[in-house]
Amino acid sequence: MTQTMFRQALLNVPLPDASSLAVFTVAALVLLVIPGPSVLYIVAQSVSRGRMAGLVSMLGIQGGAVVHVAAATAGLSALLVRSSVAFSIVKYVGAGYLVFLGLMRLFGRDEGDSVGPPQERSLLRLFAQGVVVNMLNPKTALFFFAFLPQFVDVSKGGVAFQIAILGLVFVLLAVVSDGVYALAAGSAAEWFRGRRGALRAQRWASGGVLLGLGVATAFSGAHRNR
């Protein structure tokens, strides 16, 4: 009896139909292959600290994306759409955090300066930084709020559940797409390691990218791009 009820419950789950999911997948891949701020952040970390650090930073970015998907599912992203004050607060805090990371990269000394691979503590910190960077990006919240509902079938009901499914599919696709960028940039980092002059150059380059992202975020409008 319990198994029968469970099967019936699964059949009644309002999943997106195959055609809508296929169109969504194609649209998501087109958006993902175009480098945006998230990709630039991942590439900067991968070039700066190596392939593993880039992959961990990518996972952190996707962890922040999952938070935004949850917010879109719960309708919290509507707050950023309706309130310019809330949008500005999140935007400037996120911009300040990116500038802080850039300055730390330029003028501080951390595990990224060593010739060997990043240590476990460093990787955990990079993951947390990625989560925070994406959580404090209001454009990511606006993107999910604007993009996901276009592929929801309201007649099926369970709109929040459909948004959650689509959001998780997007995150999984982003793991693959952004992971490729991290691996490609990490290959360049392998050449830098062990070359003190090149190491100094990529330190300034990656720090400059983070600073540039922070400044661009602070002066950007409410465009809905990832």
C-alpha positions in Angstrom: 0.0 0.0 0.0 2.8 2.4 0.9 4.7 1.6 -2.3 1.6 2.2 -4.4 1.0 5.5 -2.7 4.7 6.5 -3.2 4.5 5.6 -7.0 1.3 7.7 -7.3 2.9 10.6 -5.6 5.9 10.4 -8.0 3.6 10.4 -11.0 1.8 13.5 -9.6 5.1 15.5 -9.2 4.8 18.4 -11.6 8.1 17.9 -13.6 8.8 20.0 -16.6 7.9 18.2 -19.8 10.7 16.9 -22.1 10.3 19.5 -24.8 10.5 22.4 -22.3 13.4 20.9 -20.6 15.3 20.4 -23.9 14.7 24.0 -24.9 15.7 25.2 -21.4 18.9 23.1 -21.6 19.9 24.6 -25.0 19.2 28.1 -23.7 21.1 27.5 -20.5 24.2 26.2 -22.4 24.2 29.2 -24.7 24.2 31.5 -21.7 26.8 29.4 -19.9 29.4 29.3 -22.7 29.6 33.1 -22.8 32.1 34.1 -20.2 30.6 36.4 -17.5 31.7 37.6 -14.1 31.4 34.2 -12.5 33.7 32.7 -15.2 36.2 35.5 -14.9 36.3 35.0 -11.1 36.9 31.2 -11.6 39.6 31.7 -14.2 41.4 34.3 -12.0 41.5 31.8 -9.1 42.5 28.9 -11.4 45.4 30.9 -13.0 46.4 32.3 -9.6 46.4 29.1 -7.6 46.1 26.2 -9.9 43.6 23.7 -11.4 42.3 22.3 -8.1 41.8 25.8 -6.6 39.9 26.8 -9.8 37.6 23.8 -9.5 37.0 24.4 -5.8 36.2 28.1 -6.5 33.8 26.9 -9.2 32.1 24.6 -6.8 31.8 27.5 -4.4 30.2 29.7 -7.1 27.7 26.9 -7.8 27.0 26.6 -4.1 26.1 30.3 -4.1 23.9 29.6 -7.1 22.0 26.9 -5.2 21.2 29.5 -2.6 19.9 31.8 -5.3 17.8 28.9 -6.7 16.3 28.3 -3.3 15.6 32.1 -3.0 13.9 32.1 -6.4 11.9 29.0 -5.4 10.7 30.7 -2.2 10.0 34.0 -4.0 12.6 35.9 -2.1 14.2 37.2 -5.3 11.1 39.3 -5.9 12.4 41.5 -3.0 15.4 42.5 -5.1 13.2 43.2 -8.1 10.8 45.4 -6.2 13.3 47.2 -3.8 16.1 49.3 -5.3 17.5 49.8 -1.8 17.8 46.0 -1.2 19.4 45.6 -4.6 21.9 48.4 -4.0 22.9 47.1 -0.5 23.6 43.6 -1.8 25.4 44.9 -4.9 27.7 47.2 -3.0 28.5 44.7 -0.3 29.4 42.2 -3.0 31.5 44.7 -4.9 33.3 45.6 -1.7 34.0 41.9 -1.0 35.5 41.5 -4.5 37.7 44.6 -4.1 38.8 43.2 -0.7 39.8 39.9 -2.3 41.6 41.7 -5.1 43.6 43.9 -2.7 44.5 40.8 -0.6 45.7 39.1 -3.7 47.8 42.1 -4.8 49.3 43.1 -1.5 48.9 40.2 0.8 50.7 36.9 1.1 48.8 33.7 1.0 49.0 30.0 0.0 48.7 31.1 -3.7 52.3 32.4 -3.6 53.8 29.0 -2.9 55.1 26.7 -5.6 53.3 23.6 -4.3 49.6 22.9 -4.6 47.0 24.7 -2.3 46.6 23.1 1.1 43.2 21.8 2.4 42.6 24.8 4.6 43.2 27.1 1.6 40.8 25.1 -0.6 38.1 25.3 2.1 38.6 29.1 2.2 38.4 29.3 -1.5 35.1 27.4 -1.6 33.6 29.7 1.1 34.8 32.7 -0.8 33.1 31.4 -4.0 29.8 30.9 -2.1 29.9 34.4 -0.6 30.9 36.1 -3.9 27.9 34.5 -5.7 25.5 35.0 -2.8 26.3 38.7 -2.8 25.7 39.0 -6.5 22.2 40.4 -6.9 22.3 39.9 -10.7 22.5 36.2 -10.2 19.3 36.4 -8.1 17.6 38.5 -10.7 18.8 36.2 -13.5 17.2 33.2 -11.9 14.0 35.1 -11.1 13.7 36.3 -14.7 15.0 33.2 -16.6 13.6 30.1 -14.8 9.8 31.0 -14.8 9.9 31.3 -18.6 10.1 27.5 -18.8 7.5 26.7 -16.1 4.2 25.1 -17.0 1.7 26.9 -14.7 -1.1 24.5 -15.7 0.7 21.6 -14.1 0.8 23.3 -10.7 3.7 23.1 -8.3 5.4 26.2 -9.8 7.9 26.4 -7.0 8.9 22.8 -7.5 9.4 23.3 -11.2 11.5 26.3 -10.6 13.7 24.4 -8.2 14.2 21.5 -10.7 15.1 23.9 -13.5 17.5 25.8 -11.2 19.3 22.7 -10.2 19.6 21.5 -13.8 21.1 24.9 -14.6 23.6 24.6 -11.7 24.6 21.1 -12.9 25.2 22.4 -16.4 27.2 25.3 -15.0 29.4 22.8 -13.1 30.4 21.2 -16.4 30.8 24.5 -18.3 32.6 26.5 -15.7 34.6 23.4 -14.8 36.0 23.4 -18.3 37.1 27.0 -17.9 38.7 26.2 -14.6 40.7 23.3 -16.1 41.8 25.3 -19.1 43.0 28.2 -17.0 44.6 25.7 -14.6 46.7 24.3 -17.4 48.2 27.8 -17.9 48.8 28.0 -14.1 51.0 24.9 -14.3 53.4 26.8 -16.5 53.5 29.7 -14.1 54.4 27.6 -11.1 58.1 27.5 -10.3 58.8 30.7 -12.3 59.1 33.5 -9.9 58.7 36.3 -12.4 55.7 34.7 -14.1 54.2 34.0 -10.7 54.4 37.7 -9.8 52.8 38.6 -13.1 49.9 36.3 -12.7 49.4 37.5 -9.1 48.9 41.0 -10.3 46.8 39.9 -13.2 44.4 37.8 -11.0 44.3 40.6 -8.4 43.5 43.1 -11.1 40.7 40.9 -12.4 39.1 40.7 -9.0 39.5 44.5 -8.5 38.0 45.1 -11.9 35.0 42.8 -11.2 34.4 44.7 -7.9 34.5 48.1 -9.6 32.3 46.9 -12.5 29.8 45.4 -10.1 29.6 48.7 -8.1 29.0 50.8 -11.2 26.7 48.5 -13.0 23.0 48.7 -13.3 20.3 46.0 -12.7 21.1 44.0 -15.8 20.0 40.4 -15.5 23.1 38.6 -16.5 25.0 35.9 -14.7 
